[in-house]
Amino acid sequence: MIVVHHLNNSRSQRVLWLLEELGVPYEIKKYQRNPKTMLAPPELLQVHPLGKSPVITDDGTTVAESGAIIEYLLSRFSPGTQGRLAPAAGTPEALRFTYWLHFAEGSAMPPLLLKLIFDRIPKSPMPFFVKPIAKGISAKVLALMVEPNLKRQFDFMEAELGRSEWFAGGDFSAADIQMSFPVEAAAQRAGLDASRPKLMAWLKRIHARPAYRRALERGGPYDFAD
């Protein structure tokens, strides 16, 4: 039996969604973030040495990292599928699928995390004489590096969804599941809005999927779905 070690408001929501799409039975072990630090609890260190989520266990096998988990679950429960969560091997869609599976964490998430960090710096406790300096540095980093990078990525993703309804092509796939977290985070915290109508329409489509709704019911509160 698959056990999903599920942290609230985290990437592990994607794993629940994938399992619902696959129709695979699974159990959830829930963990809560520290309300002050927003870090994962130390109990997750007992599952994986890095103490982060997502991580799954499957009859003695432990798999961490969203992309690795998706590939493991597809090979384990949906091998050789063509057009169902993964395009057929050797097709242009398969290449796009692999690209977006890696883009989500390799390219999309770093600037989103930087924006979260530098947005918080001016609000963090610090000596009063340091605050103007910290605010100035944060504003400079955001303006010169983070915001331009985010805009370029949003424009790129918007254009790609102009090529097809889903990220890997004409059919919904696990690449869309992997891309859900960065796009949801961008809409919540990084200014993604109606100026990119294709991305916003894509968000509505994924949020309307029955398997997505079932994963929310089982996983509990998930702020990024709002």
N, C-alpha and C positions, 0 to 999 in steps of 0.2 A: 504494500500500500504506500502510495506517495504521501509524504508528510511535508506540507509547506510551512516553513517557519516564517510567519507573517508578521511584519512590523507595520504598525499603523502609519498611514500617509507615506508609503514608501513604494519603491519599485516592485516589491513583491505582489502588489495588486495585479500587475501584468501576468504573473504566473497563475494566479487564481483564474483570471480571465481565459488564458490559454487552455487550462485544464477544463474549463466549462465549455469552450469551443470544441475541444477534443472529445468531450463526454467521458472523461476518465474519472473514476472515483478517487477521492483524495481526502485527507484529513488536514485540519489547520491547527497549528499551535501558535497562539497569538502572543505577541510581545508589545509592550507600550514604551514609547519614547519617554525619556526623562523630560518632564514638563518645563524645566528651566534651561537645560542644555540642548534639548531636542535630539540627544544622542540615543543610540540603541542601548538597551539594558545589558549588563554584563552576562546575563544568562545565555545570550547568543554566542558567547565565547565557548560554551560547552558544545555547541553544534559545529562551529567553524573557527579556526584560529584568529580570523580577522574580526569576528563578532559583529558581522553586518548582515543585512537582509537585502536581496532575497537569497535564500538557501533552501534546498530541499534535501530530504533523505528518502531513499528508495531501497528497502531491503538491504541495508548495510552500505549502500553507496551514498555519498554526500556530494552534491553538486552546488556550486556557488556561481555568481555572476549571471546577470539576466540573459545575455546572449548565449552563454554556455548551457543554461537551463533550458532555454527554448530549443536549441539544437538537440539536446539530450532527449527532451520529451517528444519532439517530432520524430526522431530516429527510433525511439522506444515504442511509441504508440501510434505513429502515423507514417511508417516507412514506405517510401515509394509513392506517396500520394501525389497526384498530378492535379493541380487546381484546387486542392483542399488544404489551405494554410501554408502551402509551399508550392511554388511553380515547378514544372517539370525540369529536371536537370538538363543543362545544355541549351536552354532557351534564353533569349534576352531578358525575359522576366526573372529567370533564376539569378542572373547577374545583378539585376536591380534589387532583388530580394536580399542577396548577400550584402550589397552595399548599404541598404537602409538598416539592416540588422546591426551593422557595425557603426554606422553613422550616428545612431541614437545616443550611444555612450561615448564614442570616440570623438565626435565633433560637436554634437548638439548640447550635451550636458555641461562641458567645462565652462563656456561663457555664462550659462544660466547659474551655475554655482558661484562664479565670480560676482555676478550681479547681486545674488543673495548676500554674499559676504560684504561687499562694498556698500550695499544699501544699509546694512546693519551697523557698520562702523560708526557713523555719526550719532547713532542712537544708543551706543553702548556706554556704560559707566566709565568715566575717565576724569582725570584732573581738568578743571575748567580751562587752564592755560594750554592744555594739549588739544582740546576739542576743535578750535579753529584750524589747527594744522591737519588734524585727522580728517576733518570735513573737506579741506582743500585737496588733500591727496586722494581721497575717495572720489571726489567729483572729477578730478583730472583723469584718474584711471578709467572711470566709467565713460567719460566723454571721448577719450582718445583711443581706448582699446575695446572695452566691453560692448558699449552700445553700437558702434559701427559693425562689430563682428556679429552681433545679434541681428541687426538689420539685414546684413548680407545673407545670413542663414535663413531668415524669414522669407526674404525675396526668392531665394533659391528653392525652398520647399514649396512656396506658392506656385512658382513656375513649374515645378515637377508635377504637382497635382493638376496643373493645366494639361499635362500630357495624358493623364489617366485618372480614373476615379480614386484609385488606391495607390499606395506608394510603390508597389512592385508591378503594377499593371492594372488590367481590367478587373481582376478578382481580389477580394479581400484575402489577406495572408497574415502570417505571424509577424511579418515586417511591420504591419500596421499596429499590431499589439505592442511590439518593441518601441515604436515611435510614439505611442500614446503618452508616455510619461513626460518626455521633453516638451511635447506640444501642449499638453495640459499645464505643465509648469510655466511655460511661456505665456499662456493665456491668463494664468493666475497672478504671475509675479513679474513678467518682463515686457508687458505692453502689447502682446499679440492681441489684435482686435479686428473689427469689421473691415479695416483697411486691407486685410488679406482674406477675402471672402471664401476662397477655396479651402484654406486651412480651417476656417471656422465652420464651413459646411462639413468638412471631414470630421471634425470633432463631434458635430451633431450626429453624423452617421454612426460613429463608433459608440457613442453614448446611448444610441437607440437599439443597439444589438441586444437581443435577449440574453446571450451569454455574458455580456458585460454587466447587465443589470443583476443577473444571478450572482456573479462574482462580488458585486457590491453588497448584496444581501448577506453573503456568507462572510465576507471579509470585515464588514463593519465600516465605521465612518472613514471617508476618504475625501478630503477637502478639495482635491484637484478635479473632482468630477463635477463640481458646482458650475 
